[in-house]
């Protein structure tokens, strides 16, 4: 199979050579069937040097109006196509048969190697040497004739004296343009080319990444039905096992401890990167949440871009929640040294920081994102709404590329972006993303509360939020009692046999082993939570259940004596699982890996509420397991 490499030579002619050929010549005689154009004058053996029309024919030619028919083909040049995010975008676009993708970068070897790794592709894929800083970039674009150029390189904060070099070349060659930029000034100032883009009927879209396009799309969805919006908070929490590219680290170190503009009190004021922190739990309702993370203030275009969309916004805050937390705190420490001018900057240490972050790793291999807004609805009530996303395993780095993927989807459906140069904050709807999230197995969900002290909802209704309606009716009924209520049934109890497990069971007054044991549970709900008193054959023990806060935010806190357990409420196959996320003794956090565990869940059996509770520990084995059914007495 012939992979094509473009090498500029004189007189506006391009050399197209098979991989492995010398750039100085080859022993292949000229063949019109394969070369298609004139041989090199005076040379019986050619370099397969051809006029630009050859490239056009190899790639199918520049398309007519995008989305103009079932046989329509579109050529896309992806700069940085084998990088951290460019490679993910290339993989997503490779499954579209209407596309020809130029996998472009400054290393033809890397481009070729990456092309071989793309599986199940139906698009035409061609590796290409392309340097975005090339002074002859306009000639290159004229030769390749792409319909769209996508810049996936970065960091956009370091594009030098002429940051819009590629954008200008696209304007000169009448080529549409998109990028994954997250540099504030770069994204904001692209609108300087708006009139030129409109005059040529082109779209030049910047920031088609997580920030600001996905964030703006989510905020627009969350604000529906609200009269005013007061604040926006957001954060990205990457998996510690995803390799972080050098450009990402360069961007972070460039603003660590440095002054940056954020929105406070409806004005842009100066704050310092990575020196402000907050904690947050990313928790789509009914799904296993990320463990509570520390987020640090980062520089994103959203402070200015979202402020343009909502001019009366009071505050905007965005952070990154990297783990391990020990490394995160160390980065905060060095940012403060820069802030206090005890250290010049962290940019010179970006390579070391990248190596450390890619070597020292622990924690769950999951990533996430959240957007939270606060506003007032038409009835004057304070509303807090939040959107949560969780991506398992290595899926997280695909998220910044989904905006461009969604726009390409729309173009193929004949929905071409409006001409002009802008941050693409209004070019997509959340539904466009949702379709792509489902294909990648990304989980999203929304939470909301009124006045934050809504007493009309029970404890489990508050915690499950929109997932409440996924519960079978018998489970909803059991967790809907608002007054003192007694339920009763029959249970089976098993006990551990080790001395330690027996001692623990005795201390907590867990029931004795047996079959067909009568059981009753009395609920005592109040504004602070619910007291559960369980009685098995006359032997009682109690626990206090309440809404978690701080590190247990969005968890069910259950307290047995001096011990408190943070439990995630997870719905799977119509069962409600209670999964231990953290625990503490007298309010002092204890190591999660030492927490008791077990499979505990509630389920419906022909309209009857049933339960299975298992408590065990890695050092003791089974402590107690009881299962059975309950109904209102």
N, C-alpha and C positions, 0 to 999 in steps of 0.2 A: 504494500500500500504506500502510495506516495504522499508524504506530508510536506506542505509547502512553506518555504521560508522566503521572505521578501528582504532583499538587500539593495539599498539605494545605490545607483551608479550614475554616470553622467547622462546628460541629454534627456533627462526625464524618463529614462528607461529603467525597468526593474528586472532584477535577476530572480528567476524562480528555479530553485534547484531542489532535487530530492535530498532527503536527510542523509548525511554521510558524505555527500559530494563535497569536493573542494570548492571554495569560493573563487578560485583562480581558473577553474576550467574543469571539463570532464571529458571522458573518452566516448561519450554517447554521440553518435552522429545525429545531425539535425533530422527531425522527423516531423513533418507538418501535422501528422495526426495527433502527436502528443504535444508539440510546441504550439502549433496553431498560428504563429505569427512569423515574421521574417527572422532568419538566422542572423547572427552577427556578421556584418559585411566583411568579406575577405577571410572568413573562418569556416572551414568545412566541418569542424567540431564545435558545437555550440555550448554556451553556458545556459542554454535555454533562456536566453535574454529575449524578452518580449516587451511589447508595448502594454500599457496599463489595461487595455481591453482584455488581455489574457486573464488577468486577475478577476476582472468582472465576470468573465464567462465561468471561471472555476468556482466562483462563489455564487453563481446564479444571477449576477447583475444586480444593480440597485433596484429596489422594488418600486412599484408604483405607489399609489396612496395606500398607507397601512390599512390592513383589514379590508381590502377592496374585493376579495373573493376567496373561494375555497382553495385555489392554487397559489395564493399570495405567499411570497417568501420575503423574509426580512433579515437583513444582515446586521449583526451587532458586534461591535468591537469592544472587548472588555479589557481595559488597561489594568494590569495587576491581577490578571485572571487566575493565577495560581497562588495568590497570597492567602492570608487568613480568611478574609471575607470574600474576596474575589473567587476563590475556589469553591466556596459554598454556593455563591450565585451561579457560577458556571454549571455546577451539578444540577441546580434547580432548572435552569433554562435548557439543559441538554435533553430534557424529555419532551421538547416541543418540536414537532417535525417541520413546522413552518419557518424555523430559524436556521441561519448559518452563524456560527459563533467563531470569532477570531479570538483565540486564547493568547493574549498579548502580554508581553513584558520585556524586561531588559535582558533576559536570558532565554535564548531559543531552546537551549538544552532543557531547562526547567519546564518550559511550555510544552515541549514534546513529551517529557516524562509525565507531566500532569494529564495530558490528553489520553495517554494510555490507561490512566487510572479511572477514567469516567466510564462507569458501567451503565448498560441499558440505555444508552443515548440514542435518540432518534433524530436529533438535530445534526446538521453537518458541522463538523468541528475541525478547525484549522489552526495549528500553532503558528505564532507570528512574533518576530522580533519587533518591538515597538518601545521607544523611549519617549515618555511624555515631555521630556525637556529638549527633545530634538528641535533644532532651529528650522528644520525642513518639514515640520509636522504637517503643514498644509498640503505639501506635495504628497506626503504619505497618505493622508486622508483622501485626496483626489484619486490616488491609485486604487485604494481599497474600496472606496465609495460605500462606507457603511450607512445604514439608515439611522442608527443610534450609536453614539459613543458613550460608554459607561466608564467612569473613573472610579476604580475600587482600590486605589493605591493609598495615598495619605502618608504621614499625617498631614492633614490640610492646614495645620497651624504652621507648617514649615515649607510652604511652597515658594518662598523667596520673594524677589522683587516683582515678579510677574506671575502671581498665583493663578490668574485666569488664562494662562497660555493655551491650554487645551480648549477652553470655552471660546476664546477668540478664533482659534483655528476652526472650530465647529461652525461658528458664524460665517467665516470666510468661505467655507465649503458647503454651506446650507445643510448642515448635519445636526440632527437632534442630539441632545445631551442630557445625561443624568449622572449623579455621583452619590457616594456614601459619606459625604462630608459631615463631620461633627465639629468643625472649627467655627466658633461663633461668628467671627468677622467674615470668613469666607462665605458662609451660608447667607448671612444678612445682606452682604454687598453684591450678591449676584444680580440683584434687581437693577443694577446700573445698566444691564444689557437688555432690559425689558423691551424698550421701543425697537431696538434693532431686531430682536427675536420676532416680535410681532410683525414687523415689516417684511420678514422673510417667511412668515408662517411656520416658525420653529418653536419647539418647547425646550427650554434650558432649565432643568429641575435640579435643585441642590438639596442636600440634607435628606435624601430619600433613604434614611436609615432609621435606627431606633429613636434617636433624638435628632431632629425634632418631629419627624413625620409620623411615626407610630404614636409617640406621646400626644401630639396634637390631635390625631385621629381619635384616640381614646378619650381625651378631654372633651372633644366635641360631642362624643356619644354620652359621656357622663353628665354633661350639663343640660341635656334635653329636659325641659320642664322646669328648669330653675330660673328664677327671676334675676338673681345676682350670683356671681361667683367671687368668693373672697380669697381663696388660697388654693394652690396646687403644690402637691408634694409627689415626688417620684423617686424610684431607685431601681438600679439594676444589680442583680446578685449572681455573678457567674459561678459556674462549677469550678472548684479548685483543680480539677483534673483536665480542664480544657487548656491546650497550649495557647499562651498569650503571645501574639506577634510583637516584633520589635517596634512597629509603628504605634501600637496601642500604648506601650510603655513610654515611648518618647512623648506622646501626647500628655500622659498623666504627669510625668516628671516635669514637663514644661510649665505646668501651673501649680504644682505642689508648693504651698506656702507663698505663692505669688498673688498679687491683687487681681481680683476679677469682679465683674459687675453682676450683682444679683438683685432681685426685686424684693424690697421691703417697704412697707408703708406707701405703696403705690409709686415708688421711685426706684431708680437704679442706684444702688449704693455699693461701696467697696467691701468685699469680704475676701478671705484668703483660702485658696484651694486646700482641701483635706484637713482643715483646722476646725470645722464644725461637724458634729456627729449627731446621729439619732439612731434609735433602735426600731426595728419593724419586723413583723412576721408576715411573710407572703403566704396567703392561705386562700386559694379558691375554695368556695364553700363545698363541703362534702369530700374534699380531696386531701391527701396527706400533705400538710404544709411544709415549707422549708423551716428549718429551725431558726429561731429568732436571730437576726443578724444586726451587726453594727454597720451603719452607712455613713460615709464621709462625703462632704460637699465636693462636687466636681464641676468643672467648667463645661457647659453644654450650650448650644445655640438657643435653647428653650427660654432662657431668661429674657431675651430680647424678642425672639420670634413669637412666643406665646403672649407676651405683653402687647405685641402689635395686634393680636387677635382679640385679646380681652384687656383693653386699655385701663380699666378700673380695677384690675386685679391687685389685691393687697400684698400678696407675697407668693413667690415661687421658689421652691427648694428641690434640688436634685442631688442624689448621692449614689455612690457605688458601695456595694456590700461584699467585699472580697473576704475569703477565708483561706487559710487559718486566721483566726482573729488576732493571734499573737503577731503575725506579720503585718496585719492591718494596723494594729496599734503602733508598731515600729515605724511604719510609713507616716502615721500621724505625728509621731515624735519628730521625725526628720523634717516634716512640713513645718512644724512649729519652729524648729531651728532656723529654717529659711525665713519664716514670717518675722522672727525676732532679729533677723540679720546677723545671726551667729554662723550662718552657712550661706554661701552665695546662691546655689540652686542645686537641684537634683538631676538635671539633664545629663551631666557627665557620668552619672552612675546608672543610666537607664539600662545598659547591657547587663550590669551586675544584678540589678533588681529583677530583670527578666529571667536570668538564670536561676536566681533564688526562688522566684515564684513558680518556676516550672520544675523545680526539684523538690522543694519542701511542700508537700501536699498531704492533707488529710481532711476528713469530713465527707459529707454525702455528695455523690456524683450527680448533682442536680443543680439547675440554675433557675432563676426566676426574675420577675419584674413586677413592680406595682406602680399604680398611679392613684393618688387620693386627692379628692377635691372637697372643699367645703363651700356651701352657698346657702341661699335663701330661696324657698319655693314661692309660688304665687300666693300661698296662705300665710306667708311671713314666718314659716318654721325654718329653723336651721337644719340643714341637710348635710350629712357627710356620706359621700359615695366613694367607693374604691374599686379598682379593677386589678385583678391578680392573674399572674401567668406563671406557670411552672413548666420547664422543659427538662426532660429526663436525659441523663447521659450526655452524649456529645451533640445534642440537637441545638443547644443554646446559640452557638455562633451562626446558625442559619437565620436567626431572628432579624439582625440588621439588614439582611439582604431581601427580606420578604416584601418590602415596599416596592422595590424595583421589579421583583417577580410579579407582584400584583398589577403594576402598571403595564407590564408586558402582556399579561393576561387580558387586560382591558383593551389594549391596542389590537390584539389578535381577534377580539370580539367586535372590533370596529369602534371602540370608545377611545378616541385619541385625545390626549391632554390638550387643553386650551393653549394656544400659542402664548409665548411670553417667557421671561426669565424670573424665577421666584423660588423660594423655599416651598416644597410641594406639600404644604400642611393642609391643603383643602382638596387635594386631588384624589384622595381615597376615602372610603368609608370603612368602619370597623368590620362590616360584613365581608369586604374584600380580603381582609386579613384572616377572618375566622375560617374561611374555606381553606386557606393554606395552613393554618394552625392544625386543623383536623387531619390533613394529609400527613403531617409530621408528628402527630400524636402529642401536640402541645396542648396543655390544659389551661383554660381560662375561666374566670368566674367573676361575679360582681357582688359586692356587699354594700349595704346602705343602712343608715340609721337616722332617726329624727330626734333632734335635741339631745342625742347621746344618752338620754335617761328614759327612754320609752318603756313604760311599765306595763303596756298592754301585751307584750310578748313574754313567753316563758323562757326559761334559761336555755333550753335546747333550741327553741325557735331562733333566739338571738344568735347563737353560735353557728347554727347550720344555715341561717339566712336563706338564700334562694334555693339551697339544696333541701330545705325542709320538705318541700313538696315531692321529693323523690322517695320519701319514707312510706312504707306501707301504712295503711290507716291504723292498724293495731299499735304500731310504734308511735305514731303521732298522738293517738289518744292517751297512751301511757305517759307522754311527756308534755301533756297540755293541762295538767291539773294546776289550778291557781289557789286552791284551799287545801287544808289538811285532808289527806285521802289515804285509805287503806286498801291495798290489793293483796290477794292471797292466791296460793297455788301449791304445786308439788315440785320437789327438787330431788336431784341425785347429787350426792357429795362424795368426792374422793379427797384423800389427804396424802401428803408426802410421808415417806417412811423414815427419812433421815432424822437424826436427833435435832439438828439445827432447824429443819423445816417444822418439826413438831413444836419446838420452842417458839418460833415466830408465830405459828398458828394459834398457840395458846395465848401469847401476849396480845394479839389483835382480836381474840375471841372468835376466830373463824369456826364454822360449824364442824361437828364431828362427821366422820364418814358414814354413809348409809344410803339406802334406797327408799324411794317413795316417802321422803321426809316432808311434812307439812311446812310451808314457808309463808310468811307474810311480810310485806314491806309497807311502812308508813312514811308518806311524804309530808314534810312540813316546809312548804315554800314561803319565802318572803322576799322583800326587795333586794336582799343581799345574796340570795341563793336558795338552795334546797337542802334540808337535813333528811337523809335517808336512814331509817332504822330498819334493819333486816333481822328477822327472827326465824331461826331454823329449829323446830322442835323445842321451843322454849328458850333457846340460847340466842342472845341478841348481840349485835355489834352495829355501830353507826359510822357514817362518814358525812362530811359536809361538802356539797358540791357548789361551785360558784364560777363565775366568769373570770378567766385569767387576765392578768395585766402584766406589763413589763415583759420579761422574758417569756411569760406564758400567755402573751396577747393572742387572742382568738382561739385559745385552748380552754378546755374544761378542767378546772382545778378541782381535784378531789383530795380532801384532807382526812387522813387517818391518824388521830393523835398528833404527834409532833412532825409527822411526815406529810408532805404535800406532793401530789403527782400531777403533772401537766399532761392531759390526755387530748389527743387529736380525735375529732369525730369524723370518721371516714365512711362514706357510703359506697358499698360495692356489692353488686348482685342483690340489691334490696336488703342487704344486711347492714347494720350500723356497727362498725368496729370502733373500739376505744383503744387507741394505741399510745403507749407511754412515750412522751417526747422529752420530758425532763423530770427531775424530782429534787426535793430540798428537805433539810432537817432544821426545824425552827427558823425557816426563812433563809437558811444558808444553802446555796446551790451545791449539789453533789454531782460527781462525774456521771455522765449519761450512760457510759458503758457498764457502770455498776448498778444501774437501776433494775428493779424487778421487771419481768416481762411475762409474756403469755398471750394466748389468742383469746380475746374477749369480744363478744359481739351480741347484738340483739337481732331477732328476726321474726318473721311472721310465719305461722303454720296454720293454714286454713282459717285465717281471721283471728288467731289467738297469739298473744304476745308471748314470745319465748326468749330465753336468755342462755348464754354460755359464758361463764367467767372462769378464767384460768390465771393463777398467780404462781409464778415460779422464778427461780433465780439461778444464774449460771453456777453458783457455788453450792446451792442446796438442792437443786432439782425442783420437783413439784412441791409447792407448799399447800395449795388447795385448789380444787376445781369443782364448781357446782353449776348445774344446768337444770332447766325445767321450764315451767310456764306460770304466768300470773294473769289474773283478771280481777276486776274491781269487786271488792267484798260486799 
